[in-house]
């Protein structure tokens, strides 16, 4: 019987590979950051939670802050892409808004990490995430 294809760097444990290791790292980071905080979370703990070797983290991210930046950047980009897709399809404003709200809920549920924790972290480090908040404001304006 053929073994399933592996994605990315080798895993430390034999759990099935269901998604990209970057997503596993962001999900693990979200969980650990929300329970312990960013500063108190070690890369070793993060690797263990994601099922990777500690050195594998650097294959995907340069630091813990890079993981947080990736989470908040992805949040905006996913929603901008959906907004553009819905706007391009046209139709009455009420129908477009309904599609956007429905898709927003689906996307929020599908994220591999806790959106609220990523937003909380970005609020705590406001200067570092200024680009995120300015993009978020553009997104709000586009929805209006």
ZAMARGU-4260 file (C-alpha; in steps of 0.2 Angstrom, whole numbers, plus 5000, padded with zeros to 4 digits):
<rodrens>
0) 5000/5000/5000 | 5007/5017/4995 | 5010/5030/5009 | 5001/5046/5008 | 5011/5061/5000
5) 5019/5072/5013 | 5018/5091/5012 | 5033/5102/5017 | 5046/5098/5029 | 5047/5081/5038
10) 5035/5079/5053 | 5041/5075/5071 | 5026/5064/5074 | 5017/5052/5062 | 5000/5061/5062
15) 4992/5062/5045 | 4996/5077/5035 | 4979/5085/5031 | 4985/5103/5027 | 5000/5114/5023
20) 5012/5114/5038 | 5011/5133/5038 | 4993/5132/5042 | 4997/5119/5056 | 5010/5131/5063
25) 4998/5146/5063 | 4984/5135/5071 | 4996/5130/5084 | 5003/5147/5087 | 4985/5154/5089
30) 4981/5141/5102 | 4998/5144/5112 | 4997/5163/5110 | 4980/5164/5116 | 4984/5153/5132
35) 5001/5158/5136 | 5004/5174/5126 | 5016/5177/5112 | 5031/5181/5123 | 5029/5166/5134
40) 5027/5154/5119 | 5043/5146/5114 | 5047/5140/5097 | 5050/5122/5104 | 5032/5122/5111
45) 5026/5129/5095 | 5035/5115/5085 | 5028/5101/5097 | 5011/5108/5095 | 5012/5108/5076
50) 5020/5091/5075 | 5036/5098/5068 | 5055/5098/5072 | 5059/5115/5080 | 5071/5119/5066
55) 5057/5116/5053 | 5048/5132/5059 | 5062/5142/5051 | 5058/5134/5034 | 5041/5143/5035
60) 5043/5158/5046 | 5058/5168/5052 | 5051/5172/5069 | 5035/5171/5080 | 5031/5189/5075
65) 5032/5183/5057 | 5019/5170/5061 | 5007/5183/5068 | 5010/5195/5053 | 5006/5180/5042
70) 4990/5177/5051 | 4984/5195/5050 | 4989/5197/5032 | 4980/5182/5027 | 4964/5188/5035
75) 4963/5204/5025 | 4969/5196/5009 | 4956/5182/5010 | 4942/5194/5012 | 4948/5206/4999
80) 4949/5192/4987 | 4931/5187/4991 | 4925/5205/4990 | 4933/5207/4973 | 4925/5191/4967
85) 4908/5195/4972 | 4909/5213/4966 | 4915/5206/4949 | 4900/5195/4948 | 4888/5210/4949
90) 4870/5210/4954 | 4860/5221/4966 | 4869/5228/4981 | 4858/5218/4993 | 4862/5202/4985
95) 4880/5206/4984 | 4880/5210/5003 | 4871/5194/5007 | 4884/5184/4997 | 4898/5193/5006
100) 4891/5191/5024 | 4888/5172/5020 | 4905/5170/5013 | 4913/5179/5027 | 4906/5167/5040
105) 4911/5152/5030 | 4929/5159/5028 | 4930/5163/5047 | 4925/5146/5051 | 4938/5138/5039
110) 4953/5148/5045 | 4966/5136/5053 | 4968/5148/5068 | 4958/5159/5080 | 4955/5175/5071
115) 4950/5184/5087 | 4967/5180/5094 | 4976/5186/5079 | 4967/5202/5080 | 4970/5204/5098
120) 4989/5202/5096 | 4989/5214/5082 | 4980/5227/5092 | 4993/5225/5106 | 5007/5229/5094
125) 4998/5242/5085 | 5013/5251/5077 | 5020/5235/5070 | 5003/5230/5062 | 4999/5248/5055
130) 4998/5240/5038 | 4985/5228/5043 | 4974/5241/5051 | 4975/5252/5036 | 4971/5237/5025
135) 4957/5233/5037 | 4950/5251/5035 | 4951/5249/5016 | 4941/5233/5017 | 4928/5241/5028
140) 4926/5256/5016 | 4925/5244/5001 | 4911/5234/5010 | 4901/5250/5013
</rodrens>
